[in-house]
Amino acid sequence: MPKTTQLRTYTVRDGLIDEWVERWRSDIVPLRLKLGFEIGGAWVDRERNQFVWLISYDGPETFEERNALYWASPEREAMGLDPDDYLVHTDDRTVEQRY
């Protein structure tokens, strides 16, 4: 399968952006990496209360198949992390690198 990269933009509930970033960094990132995803970077836009990050997968399955494995994993369930507690809107876009 070719490498797939998504640009993800999350609008975070007021007052929770720092808590969200910590949960993302401590819980989500390690599992994503363990499952073969790459994290291309992450940024906070405090003015818009947004969290923006790049995630890629380049492996034998499609991005969608690997993402489904992430969500179905016991490790993901054990996080006790419901994104709806933190996020009011998500925008996931598949992008192609040009530089």
N, CA, C and O atoms as a GROMACS GRO file, in nm:
protein
  396
    1MET      N    1   0.083  -0.118   0.000
    1MET     CA    2   0.000   0.000   0.000
    1MET      C    3   0.088   0.125   0.000
    1MET      O    4   0.193   0.127   0.064
    2PRO      N    5   0.046   0.228  -0.071
    2PRO     CA    6   0.124   0.353  -0.068
    2PRO      C    7   0.103   0.424   0.066
    2PRO      O    8   0.004   0.404   0.136
    3LYS      N    9   0.200   0.508   0.099
    3LYS     CA   10   0.191   0.585   0.223
    3LYS      C   11   0.074   0.681   0.217
    3LYS      O   12   0.052   0.750   0.117
    4THR      N   13  -0.002   0.684   0.325
    4THR     CA   14  -0.114   0.776   0.338
    4THR      C   15  -0.088   0.869   0.455
    4THR      O   16  -0.047   0.825   0.562
    5THR      N   17  -0.111   0.998   0.433
    5THR     CA   18  -0.094   1.098   0.539
    5THR      C   19  -0.222   1.176   0.555
    5THR      O   20  -0.285   1.217   0.458
    6GLN      N   21  -0.260   1.195   0.680
    6GLN     CA   22  -0.376   1.278   0.711
    6GLN      C   23  -0.333   1.400   0.790
    6GLN      O   24  -0.251   1.392   0.882
    7LEU      N   25  -0.390   1.513   0.754
    7LEU     CA   26  -0.379   1.636   0.831
    7LEU      C   27  -0.506   1.644   0.915
    7LEU      O   28  -0.617   1.654   0.861
    8ARG      N   29  -0.489   1.640   1.045
    8ARG     CA   30  -0.605   1.639   1.135
    8ARG      C   31  -0.610   1.770   1.214
    8ARG      O   32  -0.512   1.810   1.276
    9THR      N   33  -0.725   1.833   1.209
    9THR     CA   34  -0.746   1.958   1.282
    9THR      C   35  -0.863   1.936   1.377
    9THR      O   36  -0.974   1.904   1.335
   10TYR      N   37  -0.837   1.953   1.505
   10TYR     CA   38  -0.938   1.933   1.609
   10TYR      C   39  -0.966   2.066   1.677
   10TYR      O   40  -0.874   2.136   1.719
   11THR      N   41  -1.092   2.101   1.687
   11THR     CA   42  -1.133   2.214   1.769
   11THR      C   43  -1.162   2.160   1.908
   11THR      O   44  -1.246   2.072   1.926
   12VAL      N   45  -1.092   2.215   2.006
   12VAL     CA   46  -1.095   2.163   2.143
   12VAL      C   47  -1.187   2.248   2.229
   12VAL      O   48  -1.196   2.370   2.211
   13ARG      N   49  -1.256   2.184   2.321
   13ARG     CA   50  -1.344   2.256   2.414
   13ARG      C   51  -1.265   2.362   2.491
   13ARG      O   52  -1.148   2.342   2.525
   14ASP      N   53  -1.331   2.473   2.518
   14ASP     CA   54  -1.267   2.583   2.591
   14ASP      C   55  -1.204   2.534   2.721
   14ASP      O   56  -1.265   2.461   2.798
   15GLY      N   57  -1.081   2.577   2.741
   15GLY     CA   58  -1.011   2.546   2.866
   15GLY      C   59  -0.948   2.409   2.873
   15GLY      O   60  -0.886   2.376   2.975
   16LEU      N   61  -0.960   2.328   2.768
   16LEU     CA   62  -0.911   2.190   2.776
   16LEU      C   63  -0.795   2.161   2.682
   16LEU      O   64  -0.752   2.046   2.673
   17ILE      N   65  -0.743   2.260   2.613
   17ILE     CA   66  -0.641   2.230   2.511
   17ILE      C   67  -0.514   2.170   2.571
   17ILE      O   68  -0.458   2.076   2.515
   18ASP      N   69  -0.467   2.223   2.682
   18ASP     CA   70  -0.345   2.169   2.742
   18ASP      C   71  -0.367   2.027   2.794
   18ASP      O   72  -0.279   1.942   2.781
   19GLU      N   73  -0.483   2.003   2.853
   19GLU     CA   74  -0.515   1.868   2.901
   19GLU      C   75  -0.526   1.772   2.783
   19GLU      O   76  -0.476   1.659   2.790
   20TRP      N   77  -0.590   1.817   2.673
   20TRP     CA   78  -0.601   1.733   2.554
   20TRP      C   79  -0.462   1.698   2.501
   20TRP      O   80  -0.435   1.582   2.470
   21VAL      N   81  -0.373   1.796   2.489
   21VAL     CA   82  -0.238   1.773   2.436
   21VAL      C   83  -0.165   1.670   2.522
   21VAL      O   84  -0.097   1.581   2.469
   22GLU      N   85  -0.178   1.681   2.652
   22GLU     CA   86  -0.112   1.586   2.741
   22GLU      C   87  -0.167   1.444   2.722
   22GLU      O   88  -0.090   1.347   2.717
   23ARG      N   89  -0.298   1.432   2.713
   23ARG     CA   90  -0.358   1.298   2.690
   23ARG      C   91  -0.316   1.243   2.554
   23ARG      O   92  -0.286   1.124   2.542
   24TRP      N   93  -0.315   1.328   2.453
   24TRP     CA   94  -0.274   1.286   2.319
   24TRP      C   95  -0.129   1.236   2.323
   24TRP      O   96  -0.098   1.129   2.270
   25ARG      N   97  -0.042   1.313   2.386
   25ARG     CA   98   0.100   1.279   2.391
   25ARG      C   99   0.126   1.153   2.473
   25ARG      O  100   0.205   1.068   2.433
   26SER      N  101   0.060   1.140   2.588
   26SER     CA  102   0.090   1.028   2.678
   26SER      C  103   0.015   0.900   2.643
   26SER      O  104   0.065   0.790   2.670
   27ASP      N  105  -0.103   0.910   2.583
   27ASP     CA  106  -0.185   0.792   2.556
   27ASP      C  107  -0.193   0.756   2.408
   27ASP      O  108  -0.168   0.642   2.370
   28ILE      N  109  -0.227   0.852   2.326
   28ILE     CA  110  -0.253   0.824   2.185
   28ILE      C  111  -0.125   0.799   2.107
   28ILE      O  112  -0.115   0.701   2.033
   29VAL      N  113  -0.028   0.887   2.122
   29VAL     CA  114   0.095   0.876   2.042
   29VAL      C  115   0.165   0.740   2.060
   29VAL      O  116   0.197   0.676   1.960
   30PRO      N  117   0.189   0.694   2.183
   30PRO     CA  118   0.260   0.566   2.197
   30PRO      C  119   0.188   0.449   2.128
   30PRO      O  120   0.253   0.364   2.067
   31LEU      N  121   0.057   0.444   2.136
   31LEU     CA  122  -0.016   0.336   2.072
   31LEU      C  123  -0.013   0.350   1.920
   31LEU      O  124   0.004   0.251   1.849
   32ARG      N  125  -0.028   0.471   1.871
   32ARG     CA  126  -0.019   0.492   1.726
   32ARG      C  127   0.117   0.446   1.674
   32ARG      O  128   0.125   0.377   1.572
   33LEU      N  129   0.223   0.483   1.743
   33LEU     CA  130   0.358   0.443   1.701
   33LEU      C  131   0.374   0.291   1.708
   33LEU      O  132   0.432   0.231   1.617
   34LYS      N  133   0.325   0.230   1.813
   34LYS     CA  134   0.333   0.085   1.829
   34LYS      C  135   0.264   0.013   1.712
   34LYS      O  136   0.308  -0.095   1.671
   35LEU      N  137   0.157   0.072   1.660
   35LEU     CA  138   0.081   0.011   1.552
   35LEU      C  139   0.133   0.050   1.413
   35LEU      O  140   0.069   0.021   1.312
   36GLY      N  141   0.248   0.117   1.408
   36GLY     CA  142   0.312   0.145   1.281
   36GLY      C  143   0.281   0.278   1.217
   36GLY      O  144   0.322   0.304   1.104
   37PHE      N  145   0.208   0.364   1.288
   37PHE     CA  146   0.182   0.498   1.236
   37PHE      C  147   0.304   0.587   1.261
   37PHE      O  148   0.385   0.559   1.349
   38GLU      N  149   0.316   0.692   1.183
   38GLU     CA  150   0.419   0.794   1.204
   38GLU      C  151   0.346   0.924   1.238
   38GLU      O  152   0.242   0.956   1.181
   39ILE      N  153   0.403   0.999   1.330
   39ILE     CA  154   0.349   1.130   1.364
   39ILE      C  155   0.444   1.233   1.304
   39ILE      O  156   0.562   1.238   1.340
   40GLY      N  157   0.393   1.316   1.213
   40GLY     CA  158   0.475   1.413   1.142
   40GLY      C  159   0.489   1.546   1.212
   40GLY      O  160   0.562   1.634   1.165
   41GLY      N  161   0.422   1.562   1.323
   41GLY     CA  162   0.428   1.685   1.400
   41GLY      C  163   0.291   1.718   1.456
   41GLY      O  164   0.190   1.664   1.413
   42ALA      N  165   0.291   1.808   1.552
   42ALA     CA  166   0.166   1.852   1.615
   42ALA      C  167   0.182   1.996   1.660
   42ALA      O  168   0.288   2.036   1.707
   43TRP      N  169   0.074   2.074   1.645
   43TRP     CA  170   0.077   2.216   1.676
   43TRP      C  171  -0.051   2.256   1.748
   43TRP      O  172  -0.156   2.195   1.729
   44VAL      N  173  -0.040   2.361   1.830
   44VAL     CA  174  -0.155   2.419   1.899
   44VAL      C  175  -0.176   2.559   1.842
   44VAL      O  176  -0.083   2.639   1.834
   45ASP      N  177  -0.300   2.587   1.804
   45ASP     CA  178  -0.341   2.721   1.761
   45ASP      C  179  -0.434   2.772   1.871
   45ASP      O  180  -0.555   2.748   1.867
   46ARG      N  181  -0.378   2.841   1.968
   46ARG     CA  182  -0.456   2.885   2.084
   46ARG      C  183  -0.564   2.987   2.046
   46ARG      O  184  -0.671   2.990   2.107
   47GLU      N  185  -0.536   3.068   1.947
   47GLU     CA  186  -0.633   3.170   1.906
   47GLU      C  187  -0.764   3.105   1.860
   47GLU      O  188  -0.872   3.159   1.885
   48ARG      N  189  -0.754   2.992   1.793
   48ARG     CA  190  -0.873   2.922   1.742
   48ARG      C  191  -0.911   2.801   1.828
   48ARG      O  192  -1.007   2.730   1.797
   49ASN      N  193  -0.835   2.778   1.935
   49ASN     CA  194  -0.857   2.663   2.023
   49ASN      C  195  -0.850   2.533   1.943
   49ASN      O  196  -0.934   2.445   1.958
   50GLN      N  197  -0.747   2.524   1.857
   50GLN     CA  198  -0.734   2.407   1.771
   50GLN      C  199  -0.602   2.335   1.794
   50GLN      O  200  -0.501   2.394   1.832
   51PHE      N  201  -0.608   2.206   1.770
   51PHE     CA  202  -0.492   2.117   1.775
   51PHE      C  203  -0.480   2.057   1.636
   51PHE      O  204  -0.575   2.000   1.583
   52VAL      N  205  -0.361   2.069   1.577
   52VAL     CA  206  -0.338   2.024   1.439
   52VAL      C  207  -0.223   1.926   1.440
   52VAL      O  208  -0.119   1.950   1.502
   53TRP      N  209  -0.240   1.812   1.370
   53TRP     CA  210  -0.132   1.715   1.364
   53TRP      C  211  -0.133   1.637   1.235
   53TRP      O  212  -0.234   1.630   1.165
   54LEU      N  213  -0.017   1.578   1.203
   54LEU     CA  214  -0.001   1.494   1.085
   54LEU      C  215   0.021   1.351   1.130
   54LEU      O  216   0.103   1.324   1.218
   55ILE      N  217  -0.051   1.259   1.069
   55ILE     CA  218  -0.035   1.117   1.096
   55ILE      C  219  -0.026   1.044   0.963
   55ILE      O  220  -0.101   1.071   0.870
   56SER      N  221   0.069   0.949   0.956
   56SER     CA  222   0.090   0.873   0.832
   56SER      C  223   0.096   0.725   0.863
   56SER      O  224   0.128   0.683   0.974
   57TYR      N  225   0.065   0.646   0.760
   57TYR     CA  226   0.082   0.502   0.768
   57TYR      C  227   0.131   0.452   0.634
   57TYR      O  228   0.077   0.487   0.529
   58ASP      N  229   0.236   0.369   0.638
   58ASP     CA  230   0.294   0.311   0.519
   58ASP      C  231   0.323   0.165   0.551
   58ASP      O  232   0.433   0.131   0.595
   59GLY      N  233   0.226   0.080   0.528
   59GLY     CA  234   0.243  -0.061   0.564
   59GLY      C  235   0.160  -0.150   0.474
   59GLY      O  236   0.110  -0.105   0.371
   60PRO      N  237   0.145  -0.275   0.512
   60PRO     CA  238   0.076  -0.372   0.427
   60PRO      C  239  -0.075  -0.349   0.416
   60PRO      O  240  -0.136  -0.388   0.316
   61GLU      N  241  -0.135  -0.286   0.516
   61GLU     CA  242  -0.278  -0.258   0.510
   61GLU      C  243  -0.301  -0.116   0.462
   61GLU      O  244  -0.207  -0.037   0.448
   62THR      N  245  -0.426  -0.083   0.437
   62THR     CA  246  -0.460   0.055   0.407
   62THR      C  247  -0.461   0.135   0.537
   62THR      O  248  -0.465   0.078   0.646
   63PHE      N  249  -0.456   0.265   0.525
   63PHE     CA  250  -0.465   0.353   0.641
   63PHE      C  251  -0.594   0.323   0.717
   63PHE      O  252  -0.594   0.312   0.840
   64GLU      N  253  -0.703   0.308   0.644
   64GLU     CA  254  -0.834   0.285   0.706
   64GLU      C  255  -0.836   0.153   0.783
   64GLU      O  256  -0.891   0.147   0.893
   65GLU      N  257  -0.775   0.049   0.727
   65GLU     CA  258  -0.771  -0.080   0.796
   65GLU      C  259  -0.687  -0.071   0.924
   65GLU      O  260  -0.726  -0.123   1.029
   66ARG      N  261  -0.573  -0.004   0.914
   66ARG     CA  262  -0.487   0.010   1.032
   66ARG      C  263  -0.551   0.099   1.137
   66ARG      O  264  -0.537   0.074   1.256
   67ASN      N  265  -0.622   0.202   1.092
   67ASN     CA  266  -0.692   0.290   1.185
   67ASN      C  267  -0.802   0.214   1.259
   67ASN      O  268  -0.823   0.234   1.379
   68ALA      N  269  -0.872   0.127   1.188
   68ALA     CA  270  -0.976   0.045   1.251
   68ALA      C  271  -0.914  -0.047   1.357
   68ALA      O  272  -0.973  -0.069   1.462
   69LEU      N  273  -0.795  -0.101   1.328
   69LEU     CA  274  -0.724  -0.184   1.425
   69LEU      C  275  -0.691  -0.103   1.551
   69LEU      O  276  -0.705  -0.152   1.663
   70TYR      N  277  -0.647   0.021   1.532
   70TYR     CA  278  -0.619   0.109   1.646
   70TYR      C  279  -0.743   0.125   1.733
   70TYR      O  280  -0.737   0.105   1.855
   71TRP      N  281  -0.855   0.160   1.672
   71TRP     CA  282  -0.977   0.184   1.749
   71TRP      C  283  -1.032   0.059   1.816
   71TRP      O  284  -1.096   0.068   1.920
   72ALA      N  285  -1.007  -0.058   1.757
   72ALA     CA  286  -1.058  -0.184   1.813
   72ALA      C  287  -0.962  -0.247   1.915
   72ALA      O  288  -0.997  -0.346   1.978
   73SER      N  289  -0.845  -0.191   1.931
   73SER     CA  290  -0.744  -0.252   2.017
   73SER      C  291  -0.782  -0.242   2.165
   73SER      O  292  -0.844  -0.145   2.208
   74PRO      N  293  -0.744  -0.344   2.242
   74PRO     CA  294  -0.767  -0.338   2.387
   74PRO      C  295  -0.694  -0.221   2.452
   74PRO      O  296  -0.743  -0.163   2.549
   75GLU      N  297  -0.577  -0.185   2.398
   75GLU     CA  298  -0.501  -0.073   2.454
   75GLU      C  299  -0.578   0.058   2.438
   75GLU      O  300  -0.576   0.142   2.527
   76ARG      N  301  -0.645   0.074   2.324
   76ARG     CA  302  -0.722   0.196   2.302
   76ARG      C  303  -0.840   0.201   2.399
   76ARG      O  304  -0.869   0.306   2.456
   77GLU      N  305  -0.906   0.090   2.416
   77GLU     CA  306  -1.019   0.086   2.510
   77GLU      C  307  -0.972   0.113   2.653
   77GLU      O  308  -1.042   0.180   2.729
   78ALA      N  309  -0.856   0.062   2.689
   78ALA     CA  310  -0.804   0.078   2.825
   78ALA      C  311  -0.768   0.223   2.857
   78ALA      O  312  -0.756   0.259   2.974
   79MET      N  313  -0.750   0.307   2.755
   79MET     CA  314  -0.719   0.448   2.779
   79MET      C  315  -0.830   0.519   2.856
   79MET      O  316  -0.803   0.612   2.932
   80GLY      N  317  -0.954   0.475   2.837
   80GLY     CA  318  -1.066   0.544   2.899
   80GLY      C  319  -1.077   0.687   2.849
   80GLY      O  320  -1.118   0.777   2.922
   81LEU      N  321  -1.041   0.707   2.723
   81LEU     CA  322  -1.039   0.841   2.663
   81LEU      C  323  -1.146   0.852   2.557
   81LEU      O  324  -1.139   0.787   2.452
   82ASP      N  325  -1.246   0.933   2.584
   82ASP     CA  326  -1.352   0.961   2.487
   82ASP      C  327  -1.322   1.096   2.423
   82ASP      O  328  -1.331   1.198   2.490
   83PRO      N  329  -1.288   1.098   2.294
   83PRO     CA  330  -1.256   1.225   2.229
   83PRO      C  331  -1.366   1.330   2.243
   83PRO      O  332  -1.336   1.449   2.245
   84ASP      N  333  -1.490   1.288   2.252
   84ASP     CA  334  -1.600   1.383   2.265
   84ASP      C  335  -1.592   1.463   2.395
   84ASP      O  336  -1.652   1.570   2.404
   85ASP      N  337  -1.520   1.414   2.494
   85ASP     CA  338  -1.502   1.488   2.618
   85ASP      C  339  -1.414   1.612   2.596
   85ASP      O  340  -1.419   1.708   2.673
   86TYR      N  341  -1.334   1.608   2.490
   86TYR     CA  342  -1.238   1.715   2.462
   86TYR      C  343  -1.265   1.792   2.333
   86TYR      O  344  -1.239   1.912   2.325
   87LEU      N  345  -1.317   1.724   2.233
   87LEU     CA  346  -1.323   1.781   2.099
   87LEU      C  347  -1.466   1.816   2.059
   87LEU      O  348  -1.558   1.738   2.079
   88VAL      N  349  -1.482   1.937   2.003
   88VAL     CA  350  -1.614   1.977   1.955
   88VAL      C  351  -1.626   1.960   1.805
   88VAL      O  352  -1.737   1.955   1.751
   89HIS      N  353  -1.511   1.951   1.735
   89HIS     CA  354  -1.514   1.931   1.590
   89HIS      C  355  -1.381   1.871   1.545
   89HIS      O  356  -1.275   1.907   1.596
   90THR      N  357  -1.388   1.779   1.449
   90THR     CA  358  -1.267   1.724   1.390
   90THR      C  359  -1.276   1.735   1.239
   90THR      O  360  -1.383   1.721   1.180
   91ASP      N  361  -1.162   1.761   1.178
   91ASP     CA  362  -1.152   1.769   1.033
   91ASP      C  363  -1.028   1.689   0.993
   91ASP      O  364  -0.915   1.731   1.019
   92ASP      N  365  -1.050   1.574   0.930
   92ASP     CA  366  -0.941   1.487   0.886
   92ASP      C  367  -0.934   1.492   0.734
   92ASP      O  368  -1.031   1.462   0.665
   93ARG      N  369  -0.816   1.530   0.683
   93ARG     CA  370  -0.797   1.540   0.538
   93ARG      C  371  -0.677   1.456   0.497
   93ARG      O  372  -0.571   1.463   0.558
   94THR      N  373  -0.696   1.377   0.393
   94THR     CA  374  -0.584   1.304   0.336
   94THR      C  375  -0.509   1.400   0.244
   94THR      O  376  -0.568   1.462   0.155
   95VAL      N  377  -0.378   1.411   0.265
   95VAL     CA  378  -0.296   1.506   0.191
   95VAL      C  379  -0.178   1.432   0.126
   95VAL      O  380  -0.140   1.323   0.169
   96GLU      N  381  -0.122   1.494   0.023
   96GLU     CA  382  -0.006   1.440  -0.046
   96GLU      C  383   0.111   1.535  -0.030
   96GLU      O  384   0.100   1.655  -0.054
   97GLN      N  385   0.225   1.479   0.013
   97GLN     CA  386   0.344   1.562   0.032
   97GLN      C  387   0.402   1.604  -0.102
   97GLN      O  388   0.412   1.524  -0.195
   98ARG      N  389   0.440   1.728  -0.111
   98ARG     CA  390   0.500   1.782  -0.232
   98ARG      C  391   0.637   1.844  -0.206
   98ARG      O  392   0.709   1.875  -0.301
   99TYR      N  393   0.673   1.862  -0.082
   99TYR     CA  394   0.804   1.916  -0.051
   99TYR      C  395   0.850   1.862   0.082
   99TYR      O  396   0.960   1.896   0.128
   0.00000   0.00000   0.00000
